Amino acid sequence: MTFSGTIEVPSPVEALPDILMRIVSELHDVAYLIERIEPQLLEIGGADVLHSPDSMKIMQGIDLAVQKTRGLAEFIDTITGEIPQSWVVDVATALSLVKLAEMQKALGGATRHGHSQPLSKAAGDFDFF
């Protein structure tokens, strides 16, 4: 028995709002996990940790990471409400593109474009306008 044809497997297609709401849920989980770091650091280092300027920068960085993560989740949640359920995404293709971008970055040492804060800045540092 021989088979010379090709079998086309349908791509998994999902509604964009459903995918975005899963991302919102994941971002809230990430914020919760990041938030749990702070009390553990205080438990390990004791109250004296708060007297060190470097430790305070780390604590401020943790707080900032939680705020940014929750902010992204709220933004995505807000815009998702206006996206029709009929908009769909081919999940397999989308994931392939993400994996390809990660591979290119790893192999080519690509720099990050559009990063909101230079990697050389310390956590908690900010600029006035």
All heavy atoms as an XYZ file, in Angstrom:
979
protein
N       0.842     -1.163      0.000
C       0.000      0.000      0.000
C       0.892      1.233      0.000
O       1.772      1.370      0.837
C      -0.898     -0.026      1.235
C      -1.712      1.204      1.424
S      -2.660      0.989      2.932
C      -3.938      2.112      2.608
N       0.708      2.085     -0.958
C       1.490      3.307     -1.034
C       0.557      4.497     -1.000
O      -0.591      4.431     -1.434
C       2.328      3.360     -2.318
O       1.456      3.310     -3.429
C       3.328      2.219     -2.350
N       1.115      5.564     -0.503
C       0.350      6.804     -0.421
C       1.238      7.915     -0.942
O       2.319      8.151     -0.423
C      -0.060      7.083      1.033
C      -0.866      8.333      1.195
C      -2.192      8.370      0.800
C      -0.290      9.470      1.722
C      -2.930      9.514      0.951
C      -1.025     10.619      1.867
C      -2.360     10.643      1.476
N       0.791      8.566     -1.980
C       1.635      9.592     -2.574
C       1.082     11.005     -2.360
O       1.719     11.978     -2.713
C       1.795      9.340     -4.075
O       0.522      9.340     -4.690
N      -0.074     11.118     -1.782
C      -0.674     12.442     -1.569
C      -0.179     13.066     -0.276
O       0.531     12.454      0.522
N      -0.546     14.285     -0.074
C      -0.184     14.959      1.165
C      -1.423     15.101      2.031
O      -2.531     15.245      1.534
C       0.407     16.363      0.892
O      -0.572     17.133      0.203
C       1.672     16.267      0.083
N      -1.213     15.023      3.292
C      -2.308     15.194      4.243
C      -2.191     16.601      4.804
O      -1.154     16.977      5.353
C      -2.227     14.161      5.376
C      -2.360     12.764      4.819
C      -3.298     14.438      6.412
C      -2.169     11.680      5.854
N      -3.241     17.348      4.654
C      -3.238     18.694      5.218
C      -3.938     18.654      6.563
O      -5.094     18.286      6.669
C      -3.938     19.671      4.276
C      -3.127     19.984      3.046
C      -3.685     21.170      2.285
O      -4.246     22.076      2.918
O      -3.557     21.165      1.069
N      -3.191     19.009      7.577
C      -3.748     19.073      8.919
C      -4.220     20.499      9.140
O      -3.444     21.440      8.929
C      -2.680     18.686      9.974
C      -3.238     18.796     11.364
C      -2.143     17.303      9.681
N      -5.473     20.673      9.512
C      -5.942     22.035      9.718
C      -5.184     22.718     10.849
O      -4.858     22.095     11.853
C      -7.421     21.859     10.064
C      -7.567     20.439     10.489
C      -6.460     19.677      9.832
N      -4.895     23.977     10.653
C      -4.207     24.741     11.685
C      -5.194     25.064     12.801
O      -6.361     25.337     12.533
C      -3.669     26.051     11.114
O      -2.688     25.790     10.163
N      -4.722     25.037     14.034
C      -5.620     25.398     15.129
C      -5.902     26.908     15.081
O      -4.998     27.720     15.195
C      -4.846     25.006     16.383
C      -3.417     24.929     15.953
C      -3.413     24.639     14.490
N      -7.159     27.221     14.861
C      -7.557     28.619     14.774
C      -8.392     28.937     16.006
O      -9.295     28.186     16.362
C      -8.361     28.874     13.483
C      -8.858     30.298     13.430
C      -7.520     28.568     12.263
N      -8.062     30.036     16.662
C      -8.794     30.450     17.860
C      -9.194     31.906     17.737
O      -8.532     32.698     17.064
C      -7.930     30.270     19.104
C      -7.614     28.822     19.423
C      -6.886     28.688     20.742
O      -7.277     29.364     21.715
O      -5.920     27.917     20.793
N     -10.246     32.251     18.429
C     -10.712     33.635     18.440
C      -9.680     34.508     19.154
O      -9.185     34.141     20.225
C     -12.063     33.734     19.134
N      -9.357     35.641     18.553
C      -8.358     36.546     19.126
C      -8.725     37.000     20.539
O      -7.856     36.998     21.419
C      -8.139     37.745     18.192
C      -7.120     38.774     18.651
C      -5.744     38.139     18.858
C      -7.022     39.912     17.644
N      -9.988     37.373     20.812
C     -10.307     37.769     22.187
C     -10.038     36.663     23.217
O      -9.597     36.954     24.327
C     -11.807     38.109     22.123
C     -12.036     38.499     20.707
C     -11.116     37.616     19.904
N     -10.271     35.413     22.833
C      -9.998     34.312     23.761
C      -8.504     34.194     24.060
O      -8.103     33.977     25.206
C     -10.510     32.984     23.185
C     -12.025     32.948     23.061
O     -12.704     33.792     23.689
O     -12.527     32.075     22.324
N      -7.703     34.336     23.036
C      -6.246     34.267     23.214
C      -5.766     35.419     24.095
O      -4.965     35.222     25.014
C      -5.524     34.297     21.852
C      -5.834     33.024     21.071
C      -4.022     34.473     22.029
C      -5.374     33.054     19.634
N      -6.273     36.619     23.820
C      -5.858     37.791     24.597
C      -6.268     37.665     26.068
O      -5.512     38.054     26.958
C      -6.420     39.060     23.982
C      -5.832     39.442     22.620
C      -6.545     40.661     22.045
C      -4.332     39.701     22.721
N      -7.430     37.092     26.323
C      -7.862     36.927     27.713
C      -7.002     35.889     28.439
O      -6.752     36.012     29.639
C      -9.342     36.562     27.781
C     -10.257     37.726     27.401
S      -9.860     39.298     28.221
C     -10.207     38.899     29.921
N      -6.510     34.887     27.727
C      -5.565     33.943     28.337
C      -4.255     34.657     28.673
O      -3.644     34.395     29.712
C      -5.322     32.755     27.419
C      -6.473     31.779     27.417
C      -6.093     30.376     26.978
N      -5.180     30.274     25.873
C      -5.517     29.989     24.615
N      -6.777     29.804     24.298
N      -4.610     29.897     23.679
N      -3.834     35.567     27.791
C      -2.618     36.347     28.060
C      -2.828     37.226     29.288
O      -1.944     37.333     30.145
C      -2.220     37.184     26.823
C      -1.761     36.251     25.695
C      -1.138     38.204     27.176
C      -1.561     36.929     24.357
N      -4.000     37.849     29.400
C      -4.320     38.677     30.568
C      -4.229     37.846     31.845
O      -3.630     38.268     32.839
C      -5.726     39.313     30.424
C      -6.214     39.898     31.743
C      -5.717     40.375     29.340
N      -4.785     36.656     31.811
C      -4.737     35.764     32.971
C      -3.293     35.418     33.332
O      -2.916     35.441     34.515
C      -5.537     34.498     32.671
O      -5.435     33.593     33.728
N      -2.478     35.117     32.324
C      -1.066     34.792     32.563
C      -0.311     35.989     33.146
O       0.515     35.832     34.044
C      -0.389     34.323     31.271
C      -0.854     32.965     30.790
C      -0.515     31.835     31.762
O       0.560     31.861     32.379
O      -1.354     30.930     31.882
N      -0.596     37.187     32.645
C       0.070     38.383     33.170
C      -0.292     38.627     34.634
O       0.558     39.013     35.438
C      -0.274     39.614     32.318
C       0.411     39.674     30.956
C      -0.171     40.806     30.116
C       1.917     39.852     31.108
N      -1.551     38.395     34.992
C      -1.942     38.527     36.404
C      -1.221     37.495     37.261
O      -0.789     37.807     38.382
C      -3.460     38.411     36.561
C      -4.201     39.655     36.202
N      -4.055     40.847     36.888
C      -5.092     39.911     35.223
C      -4.824     41.774     36.355
N      -5.462     41.238     35.326
N      -1.056     36.279     36.747
C      -0.307     35.251     37.474
C       1.152     35.663     37.655
O       1.731     35.487     38.730
C      -0.368     33.906     36.746
C      -1.739     33.256     36.813
O      -2.595     33.727     37.604
O      -1.962     32.285     36.058
N       1.752     36.227     36.606
C       3.144     36.677     36.685
C       3.278     37.794     37.723
O       4.208     37.784     38.537
C       3.652     37.141     35.296
C       4.978     37.874     35.419
C       3.784     35.951     34.358
N       2.357     38.742     37.711
C       2.402     39.835     38.690
C       2.324     39.287     40.111
O       3.064     39.720     41.009
C       1.260     40.815     38.437
N       1.454     38.316     40.325
C       1.319     37.700     41.645
C       2.621     37.014     42.064
O       3.075     37.161     43.206
C       0.160     36.706     41.645
C       0.053     35.899     42.905
C      -0.410     36.475     44.086
C       0.428     34.555     42.926
C      -0.494     35.743     45.253
C       0.349     33.811     44.099
C      -0.118     34.404     45.256
O      -0.191     33.673     46.410
N       3.240     36.287     41.139
C       4.488     35.597     41.459
C       5.618     36.579     41.770
O       6.400     36.367     42.701
C       4.886     34.664     40.310
C       3.975     33.454     40.103
C       4.342     32.738     38.811
C       4.043     32.515     41.291
N       5.696     37.651     40.991
C       6.731     38.668     41.242
C       6.498     39.316     42.600
O       7.434     39.537     43.376
C       6.742     39.734     40.126
C       7.161     39.118     38.791
C       7.674     40.894     40.499
C       6.961     40.049     37.602
N       5.240     39.587     42.905
C       4.887     40.238     44.164
C       5.272     39.386     45.376
O       5.605     39.913     46.432
C       3.377     40.486     44.156
C       2.899     41.532     45.110
C       1.442     41.862     44.854
O       0.644     40.946     44.577
O       1.112     43.046     44.934
N       5.255     38.081     45.209
C       5.604     37.174     46.310
C       7.096     37.172     46.617
O       7.518     36.687     47.673
C       5.143     35.763     45.973
C       3.642     35.616     46.049
C       3.167     34.235     45.726
N       3.976     33.200     46.331
C       3.953     31.936     45.961
N       3.180     31.551     44.977
N       4.718     31.044     46.556
N       7.919     37.723     45.729
C       9.365     37.749     45.951
C       9.724     38.685     47.108
O      10.581     38.370     47.935
C      10.108     38.180     44.667
C       9.932     37.135     43.582
C      11.581     38.439     44.949
C      10.427     37.581     42.214
N       9.084     39.836     47.159
C       9.428     40.868     48.139
C       9.363     40.377     49.591
O      10.342     40.517     50.331
C       8.523     42.082     47.922
C       9.074     43.361     48.473
C       8.250     44.534     47.990
O       7.051     44.612     48.336
O       8.808     45.367     47.275
N       8.250     39.777     50.028
C       8.219     39.298     51.411
C       9.262     38.209     51.698
O       9.803     38.136     52.802
C       6.804     38.733     51.592
C       6.016     39.208     50.440
C       6.969     39.612     49.372
N       9.542     37.401     50.688
C      10.549     36.358     50.892
C      11.939     36.963     51.068
O      12.734     36.492     51.877
C      10.517     35.367     49.736
C       9.245     34.540     49.733
C       9.150     33.591     48.549
O      10.045     33.536     47.717
N       8.060     32.861     48.476
N      12.228     38.025     50.311
C      13.518     38.696     50.482
C      13.626     39.324     51.865
O      14.678     39.281     52.504
C      13.709     39.768     49.402
C      13.981     39.263     47.994
C      14.053     40.435     47.017
C      15.265     38.458     47.945
N      12.526     39.902     52.342
C      12.527     40.495     53.682
C      12.697     39.419     54.761
O      13.359     39.647     55.766
C      11.237     41.277     53.917
C      11.113     42.586     53.142
C       9.729     43.185     53.322
C      12.187     43.567     53.572
N      12.099     38.275     54.525
C      12.221     37.183     55.490
C      13.657     36.666     55.553
O      14.189     36.405     56.633
C      11.274     36.044     55.090
C      11.213     34.923     56.103
C      10.206     33.867     55.690
O       9.092     34.226     55.287
O      10.565     32.676     55.778
N      14.295     36.582     54.403
C      15.676     36.080     54.341
C      16.655     37.106     54.914
O      17.531     36.765     55.701
C      16.065     35.728     52.888
C      15.282     34.519     52.412
C      17.557     35.475     52.763
C      15.402     34.260     50.917
N      16.491     38.366     54.501
C      17.455     39.385     54.889
C      17.110     40.140     56.145
O      17.934     40.895     56.674
N      15.901     39.995     56.635
C      15.488     40.718     57.831
C      15.187     42.180     57.515
O      15.302     42.642     56.381
N      14.814     42.918     58.538
C      14.431     44.321     58.381
C      15.606     45.200     57.965
O      15.411     46.284     57.418
C      13.812     44.849     59.671
N      16.823     44.737     58.219
C      18.010     45.524     57.853
C      18.147     45.687     56.343
O      18.852     46.584     55.878
C      19.274     44.882     58.423
C      19.315     44.941     59.944
O      18.663     45.848     60.513
O      19.984     44.083     60.541
N      17.502     44.830     55.592
C      17.560     44.908     54.132
C      17.062     46.271     53.661
O      17.578     46.839     52.692
C      16.715     43.766     53.501
C      16.512     43.982     52.020
C      17.364     42.441     53.773
N      16.076     46.828     54.351
C      15.482     48.102     53.948
C      16.411     49.293     54.171
O      16.150     50.376     53.678
C      14.159     48.320     54.686
C      13.093     47.266     54.387
C      11.855     47.513     55.243
C      12.733     47.256     52.920
N      17.500     49.090     54.899
C      18.439     50.187     55.153
C      19.511     50.302     54.075
O      20.224     51.296     54.019
C      19.083     50.020     56.534
C      18.091     50.051     57.651
N      17.369     51.173     57.974
C      17.684     49.079     58.495
C      16.561     50.904     58.983
N      16.729     49.627     59.320
N      19.624     49.318     53.232
C      20.622     49.324     52.157
C      20.041     49.983     50.907
O      18.976     49.592     50.434
C      21.045     47.892     51.836
O      21.728     47.856     50.609
N      20.744     50.986     50.346
C      20.249     51.633     49.117
C      20.103     50.651     47.953
O      19.144     50.738     47.186
C      21.313     52.682     48.792
C      22.039     52.910     50.072
C      21.953     51.629     50.839
N      21.019     49.704     47.836
C      20.920     48.719     46.756
C      19.704     47.817     46.946
O      19.011     47.486     45.986
C      22.192     47.873     46.677
C      23.386     48.673     46.161
O      23.165     49.673     45.443
O      24.522     48.292     46.476
N      19.439     47.428     48.176
C      18.274     46.597     48.451
C      16.984     47.357     48.167
O      16.011     46.789     47.663
C      18.273     46.131     49.909
O      19.379     45.304     50.161
N      16.979     48.645     48.485
C      15.789     49.459     48.216
C      15.534     49.552     46.717
O      14.388     49.510     46.262
C      15.931     50.863     48.819
C      15.734     50.896     50.318
S      14.159     50.192     50.868
C      13.013     51.325     50.153
N      16.605     49.663     45.924
C      16.445     49.690     44.466
C      15.842     48.384     43.963
O      15.004     48.372     43.067
C      17.786     49.962     43.785
C      18.254     51.386     43.902
C      19.565     51.583     43.173
C      20.066     52.999     43.319
N      21.338     53.204     42.619
N      16.265     47.283     44.555
C      15.716     45.989     44.160
C      14.235     45.919     44.513
O      13.407     45.488     43.699
C      16.505     44.837     44.819
C      17.907     44.753     44.207
C      15.765     43.506     44.676
C      18.848     43.814     44.921
N      13.882     46.366     45.716
C      12.470     46.354     46.131
C      11.631     47.256     45.225
O      10.520     46.888     44.828
C      12.335     46.803     47.583
C      13.012     45.894     48.559
S      12.322     44.234     48.527
C      12.711     43.699     50.146
N      12.166     48.421     44.891
C      11.457     49.326     43.986
C      11.316     48.700     42.601
O      10.287     48.848     41.943
C      12.175     50.671     43.893
C      12.057     51.493     45.148
C      12.943     52.736     45.110
O      13.861     52.842     44.297
N      12.678     53.673     46.000
N      12.345     47.991     42.162
C      12.281     47.309     40.871
C      11.212     46.222     40.863
O      10.499     46.041     39.873
N      11.092     45.513     41.974
C      10.049     44.489     42.089
C       8.671     45.141     42.015
O       7.789     44.674     41.288
C      10.221     43.682     43.402
C      11.482     42.825     43.323
C       8.987     42.834     43.695
C      11.877     42.192     44.647
N       8.490     46.222     42.750
C       7.208     46.940     42.712
C       6.889     47.445     41.307
O       5.752     47.349     40.849
C       7.211     48.112     43.695
C       7.188     47.667     45.147
O       6.793     46.507     45.409
O       7.555     48.472     46.016
N       7.895     47.972     40.628
C       7.707     48.475     39.272
C       7.335     47.348     38.312
O       6.448     47.504     37.470
C       8.969     49.189     38.789
C       8.915     49.827     37.410
C       7.831     50.903     37.354
C      10.272     50.423     37.062
N       7.983     46.194     38.455
C       7.674     45.045     37.594
C       6.222     44.597     37.789
O       5.521     44.293     36.822
C       8.634     43.893     37.891
N       5.760     44.603     39.033
C       4.368     44.231     39.316
C       3.419     45.240     38.694
O       2.432     44.872     38.038
C       4.133     44.111     40.841
C       2.652     43.974     41.161
C       4.913     42.941     41.413
N       3.708     46.529     38.861
C       2.846     47.576     38.302
C       2.786     47.498     36.781
O       1.711     47.611     36.180
C       3.336     48.957     38.729
C       3.133     49.252     40.190
C       3.815     50.553     40.605
O       4.192     51.356     39.779
N       3.979     50.745     41.907
N       3.931     47.309     36.140
C       3.962     47.226     34.679
C       3.211     45.994     34.178
O       2.474     46.067     33.199
C       5.409     47.197     34.157
C       6.077     48.543     34.179
C       7.436     48.461     33.504
C       8.019     49.835     33.304
N       9.182     49.812     32.418
N       3.390     44.879     34.850
C       2.714     43.646     34.441
C       1.204     43.799     34.566
O       0.450     43.448     33.656
C       3.211     42.455     35.283
O       4.635     42.379     35.177
C       2.597     41.156     34.818
N       0.758     44.352     35.684
C      -0.685     44.575     35.863
C      -1.217     45.609     34.877
O      -2.332     45.484     34.372
C      -0.979     45.003     37.291
C      -0.860     43.864     38.260
C      -1.548     44.153     39.569
N      -1.492     42.971     40.395
C      -0.982     42.931     41.624
N      -0.513     44.032     42.176
N      -0.986     41.812     42.306
N      -0.416     46.624     34.599
C      -0.828     47.637     33.626
C      -1.006     47.054     32.235
O      -1.974     47.369     31.532
N      -0.075     46.197     31.831
C      -0.200     45.527     30.531
C      -1.448     44.646     30.488
O      -2.175     44.624     29.496
C       1.036     44.675     30.244
C       2.278     45.430     29.808
C       3.485     44.491     29.811
C       2.087     46.022     28.434
N      -1.696     43.935     31.580
C      -2.877     43.075     31.642
C      -4.154     43.906     31.505
O      -5.066     43.534     30.758
C      -2.886     42.282     32.946
N      -4.226     45.022     32.203
C      -5.416     45.871     32.141
C      -5.593     46.483     30.753
O      -6.709     46.586     30.245
C      -5.351     46.972     33.204
C      -5.453     46.439     34.622
C      -6.709     45.624     34.872
O      -7.807     46.026     34.424
O      -6.590     44.558     35.509
N      -4.483     46.884     30.134
C      -4.555     47.444     28.776
C      -5.100     46.411     27.797
O      -6.018     46.691     27.021
C      -3.173     47.934     28.334
C      -3.121     48.339     26.890
C      -3.698     49.524     26.474
C      -2.510     47.518     25.955
C      -3.664     49.897     25.126
C      -2.471     47.881     24.618
C      -3.049     49.073     24.204
N      -4.532     45.212     27.830
C      -4.980     44.155     26.917
C      -6.439     43.804     27.195
O      -7.231     43.611     26.273
C      -4.071     42.914     27.019
C      -2.669     43.250     26.495
C      -4.652     41.742     26.242
C      -1.626     42.183     26.752
N      -6.810     43.748     28.475
C      -8.192     43.449     28.846
C      -9.146     44.510     28.288
O     -10.213     44.187     27.754
C      -8.308     43.377     30.364
C      -9.649     42.866     30.844
O     -10.354     42.194     30.066
O      -9.999     43.125     32.005
N      -8.752     45.764     28.360
C      -9.592     46.858     27.874
C      -9.788     46.797     26.364
O     -10.919     46.912     25.879
C      -8.969     48.225     28.260
O      -8.854     48.280     29.684
C      -9.818     49.376     27.772
N      -8.708     46.599     25.616
C      -8.851     46.586     24.158
C      -9.523     45.310     23.663
O     -10.141     45.301     22.607
C      -7.507     46.802     23.418
C      -6.520     45.674     23.702
C      -6.910     48.144     23.756
C      -5.297     45.699     22.811
N      -9.423     44.238     24.443
C     -10.034     42.971     24.034
C     -11.555     43.088     23.958
O     -12.184     42.461     23.110
C      -9.635     41.839     24.998
O      -8.216     41.715     24.953
C     -10.263     40.523     24.623
N     -12.128     43.914     24.802
C     -13.574     44.094     24.804
C     -14.120     44.665     23.506
O     -15.303     44.521     23.200
N     -13.272     45.323     22.737
C     -13.713     45.941     21.482
C     -13.369     45.108     20.252
O     -13.667     45.518     19.139
C     -13.103     47.336     21.365
C     -13.559     48.261     22.482
C     -13.008     49.667     22.344
O     -12.526     50.024     21.257
O     -13.055     50.390     23.343
N     -12.738     43.961     20.438
C     -12.356     43.110     19.307
C     -13.474     42.098     19.062
O     -13.882     41.385     19.984
C     -11.028     42.380     19.590
C      -9.897     43.390     19.758
C     -10.711     41.384     18.487
C      -8.577     42.787     20.172
N     -13.962     42.026     17.840
C     -15.031     41.057     17.534
C     -14.565     39.615     17.735
O     -13.419     39.281     17.456
C     -15.336     41.294     16.051
C     -14.700     42.593     15.705
C     -13.599     42.840     16.679
N     -15.479     38.787     18.212
C     -15.177     37.373     18.432
C     -14.863     36.665     17.118
O     -14.206     35.631     17.106
C     -16.368     36.710     19.134
C     -16.078     35.374     19.750
C     -15.171     35.438     20.970
O     -14.995     36.485     21.584
N     -14.572     34.312     21.308
N     -15.280     37.257     16.007
C     -15.054     36.633     14.697
C     -13.602     36.766     14.226
O     -13.192     36.084     13.289
C     -15.996     37.239     13.654
O     -15.742     38.632     13.516
N     -12.813     37.636     14.863
C     -11.406     37.746     14.496
C     -10.685     36.528     15.055
O     -10.737     36.251     16.251
C     -10.796     39.013     15.069
C     -11.230     40.273     14.392
C     -12.274     40.447     13.541
C     -10.627     41.550     14.541
N     -12.364     41.755     13.149
C     -11.358     42.454     13.748
C      -9.556     42.032     15.269
C     -11.038     43.806     13.660
C      -9.237     43.374     15.187
C      -9.963     44.239     14.381
N     -10.000     35.813     14.165
C      -9.329     34.587     14.589
C      -7.839     34.665     14.281
O      -7.399     35.453     13.444
C      -9.947     33.339     13.917
C     -11.371     33.124     14.391
C      -9.889     33.424     12.413
N      -7.099     33.828     14.978
C      -5.646     33.765     14.816
C      -5.267     32.313     14.588
O      -5.747     31.415     15.277
C      -4.933     34.297     16.077
C      -3.442     34.073     16.008
C      -5.239     35.761     16.294
N      -4.400     32.098     13.609
C      -3.831     30.773     13.382
C      -2.709     30.611     14.402
O      -1.613     31.148     14.246
C      -3.307     30.662     11.951
C      -2.697     29.313     11.641
O      -2.395     28.553     12.580
O      -2.511     29.029     10.450
N      -2.993     29.899     15.465
C      -2.080     29.787     16.599
C      -0.766     29.132     16.199
O       0.310     29.559     16.630
C      -2.750     29.017     17.758
C      -1.810     28.869     18.929
C      -4.020     29.717     18.194
N      -0.820     28.118     15.366
C       0.409     27.418     14.958
C       1.357     28.367     14.227
O       2.554     28.385     14.490
C       0.066     26.221     14.074
N       0.813     29.163     13.320
C       1.653     30.125     12.589
C       2.207     31.184     13.527
O       3.386     31.537     13.449
C       0.842     30.789     11.453
O       0.354     29.763     10.590
C       1.691     31.766     10.676
N       1.372     31.687     14.425
C       1.822     32.724     15.366
C       2.950     32.205     16.244
O       3.955     32.898     16.448
C       0.650     33.197     16.217
N       2.817     30.988     16.755
C       3.874     30.418     17.597
C       5.143     30.150     16.803
O       6.250     30.328     17.310
C       3.389     29.140     18.269
C       2.332     29.341     19.355
C       1.843     27.999     19.868
C       2.856     30.193     20.487
N       5.005     29.746     15.551
C       6.174     29.529     14.700
C       6.941     30.827     14.504
O       8.168     30.844     14.534
C       5.758     28.980     13.339
O       5.201     27.711     13.473
N       6.219     31.924     14.327
C       6.875     33.224     14.151
C       7.596     33.657     15.422
O       8.694     34.207     15.366
C       5.851     34.281     13.727
C       5.243     34.084     12.337
C       4.120     35.089     12.101
C       6.298     34.199     11.257
N       7.002     33.381     16.574
C       7.643     33.721     17.841
C       8.920     32.906     18.008
O       9.969     33.428     18.374
C       6.674     33.479     19.026
C       7.406     33.560     20.352
C       5.534     34.479     18.980
N       8.851     31.610     17.730
C      10.028     30.753     17.858
C      11.118     31.181     16.885
O      12.297     31.178     17.219
C       9.647     29.296     17.629
C       8.843     28.714     18.755
C       8.455     27.281     18.475
C       7.566     26.737     19.565
N       7.104     25.379     19.273
N      10.735     31.563     15.671
C      11.704     32.021     14.683
C      12.391     33.296     15.159
O      13.613     33.430     15.056
C      11.017     32.258     13.334
C      11.895     32.776     12.201
C      13.007     31.778     11.886
C      11.061     33.039     10.960
N      11.631     34.225     15.705
C      12.221     35.470     16.216
C      13.177     35.197     17.360
O      14.254     35.798     17.444
C      11.107     36.424     16.665
N      12.828     34.260     18.246
C      13.715     33.908     19.355
C      15.005     33.267     18.836
O      16.087     33.544     19.339
C      13.006     32.951     20.306
C      11.934     33.607     21.137
C      11.165     32.607     21.988
O      11.440     31.388     21.902
O      10.286     33.056     22.737
N      14.874     32.415     17.815
C      16.048     31.765     17.242
C      16.977     32.804     16.602
O      18.197     32.744     16.766
C      15.615     30.737     16.190
C      16.155     29.373     16.450
S      15.817     28.214     15.124
C      14.069     28.252     14.980
N      16.388     33.741     15.861
C      17.196     34.774     15.223
C      17.934     35.593     16.275
O      19.101     35.924     16.115
C      16.317     35.690     14.369
C      15.857     35.065     13.080
C      14.902     35.964     12.314
O      14.129     36.721     12.905
N      14.942     35.881     11.004
N      17.265     35.912     17.351
C      17.871     36.699     18.418
C      19.021     35.926     19.053
O      20.087     36.468     19.307
C      16.806     37.041     19.467
C      17.190     38.190     20.366
C      16.138     38.474     21.425
C      14.776     38.686     20.839
N      13.743     38.957     21.843
N      18.808     34.628     19.288
C      19.834     33.812     19.933
C      21.039     33.601     19.020
O      22.180     33.648     19.467
C      19.242     32.460     20.334
N      20.797     33.378     17.755
C      21.889     33.100     16.838
C      22.640     34.351     16.409
O      23.853     34.325     16.240
C      21.368     32.378     15.594
C      20.851     30.965     15.835
C      20.234     30.417     14.551
C      21.969     30.061     16.314
N      21.912     35.445     16.241
C      22.541     36.648     15.722
C      22.933     37.652     16.773
O      23.495     38.695     16.478
N      22.636     37.359     18.026
C      22.942     38.328     19.064
C      22.224     39.633     18.819
O      22.760     40.709     19.074
N      21.024     39.544     18.324
C      20.264     40.743     17.967
C      20.001     41.596     19.196
O      19.835     41.102     20.300
C      18.934     40.338     17.323
N      19.993     42.889     18.978
C      19.696     43.802     20.063
C      18.197     43.956     20.185
O      17.455     43.742     19.245
C      20.326     45.196     19.811
O      19.822     45.693     18.572
C      21.828     45.095     19.764
N      17.771     44.339     21.353
C      16.351     44.519     21.589
C      15.942     45.900     21.107
O      16.506     46.901     21.514
C      16.062     44.374     23.077
C      16.385     42.993     23.581
C      16.208     42.902     25.047
N      14.798     43.028     25.364
C      14.308     42.917     26.581
N      15.113     42.690     27.574
N      13.036     43.036     26.803
N      14.947     45.926     20.253
C      14.448     47.195     19.745
C      13.200     47.584     20.503
O      12.363     46.763     20.834
C      14.125     47.079     18.253
C      15.328     46.761     17.423
N      16.313     47.680     17.174
C      15.725     45.612     16.832
C      17.255     47.120     16.443
N      16.920     45.858     16.218
N      13.060     48.863     20.770
C      11.848     49.357     21.389
C      11.741     49.070     22.870
O      10.672     49.119     23.434
N      12.849     48.764     23.524
C      12.805     48.515     24.957
C      12.543     49.837     25.661
O      13.156     50.847     25.355
C      14.128     47.893     25.420
C      14.048     47.304     26.773
N      14.230     48.041     27.899
C      13.775     46.043     27.184
C      14.097     47.266     28.947
N      13.820     46.039     28.541
N      11.642     49.829     26.628
C      11.222     51.071     27.258
C      12.255     51.651     28.209
O      12.233     52.833     28.491
C       9.908     50.870     28.013
O      10.099     49.951     29.066
N      13.153     50.843     28.712
C      14.159     51.326     29.646
C      15.494     50.711     29.292
O      15.584     49.507     29.117
C      13.770     50.948     31.074
C      14.759     51.442     32.102
C      14.258     51.180     33.522
O      13.099     50.886     33.724
N      15.136     51.276     34.472
N      16.527     51.520     29.153
C      17.838     50.959     28.840
C      18.252     49.936     29.888
O      17.965     50.095     31.065
C      18.774     52.175     28.866
C      17.892     53.358     28.752
C      16.552     52.963     29.300
N      18.915     48.888     29.452
C      19.306     47.836     30.371
C      20.393     48.284     31.333
O      20.635     47.640     32.335
C      19.754     46.609     29.582
C      18.662     45.991     28.692
C      19.250     44.817     27.914
C      17.484     45.535     29.509
N      21.049     49.402     31.059
C      22.109     49.885     31.934
C      21.574     50.648     33.138
O      22.300     50.904     34.082
C      23.060     50.790     31.145
O      22.358     51.916     30.651
N      20.282     51.017     33.120
C      19.706     51.739     34.243
C      19.413     50.782     35.390
O      19.077     49.630     35.176
C      18.404     52.420     33.823
C      18.615     53.620     32.933
C      17.300     54.265     32.663
C      17.283     55.597     33.334
N      16.074     56.345     33.058
N      19.529     51.281     36.591
C      19.219     50.466     37.761
C      17.720     50.480     38.002
O      17.019     51.411     37.618
C      19.951     51.037     38.978
N      17.243     49.449     38.652
C      15.823     49.383     38.980
C      15.469     50.556     39.874
O      16.170     50.867     40.822
C      15.513     48.070     39.687
N      14.380     51.207     39.566
C      13.948     52.346     40.357
C      14.426     53.686     39.823
O      13.942     54.721     40.235
N      15.442     53.673     38.937
C      15.897     54.927     38.324
C      14.839     55.422     37.361
O      14.151     54.650     36.729
C      17.200     54.722     37.533
C      18.400     54.507     38.433
O      18.227     54.616     39.658
O      19.474     54.221     37.913
N      14.702     56.722     37.258
C      13.771     57.268     36.276
C      14.261     58.638     35.818
O      15.112     59.249     36.452
C      12.354     57.364     36.856
C      12.229     58.337     38.002
C      11.821     59.636     37.780
C      12.520     57.933     39.292
C      11.710     60.514     38.835
C      12.413     58.822     40.339
C      11.997     60.119     40.118
N      13.731     59.075     34.694
C      14.077     60.372     34.143
C      12.851     61.255     34.154
O      11.736     60.783     33.921
C      14.562     60.255     32.695
C      15.863     59.482     32.594
O      16.719     59.679     33.472
O      16.007     58.713     31.632
N      13.047     62.546     34.435
C      11.969     63.495     34.273
C      11.968     63.950     32.838
O      12.896     64.570     32.376
C      12.149     64.711     35.189
C      11.922     64.402     36.640
C      12.984     64.366     37.522
C      10.657     64.137     37.115
C      12.772     64.094     38.870
C      10.443     63.863     38.453
C      11.504     63.843     39.330
N      10.975     63.599     32.085
C      10.778     64.001     30.688
C      12.074     64.045     29.976
O      12.682     64.675     29.421
C      10.015     65.313     30.608
C       8.736     65.222     31.374
C       8.601     65.768     32.626
C       7.659     64.528     30.860
C       7.416     65.670     33.326
C       6.472     64.417     31.561
C       6.352     64.993     32.802
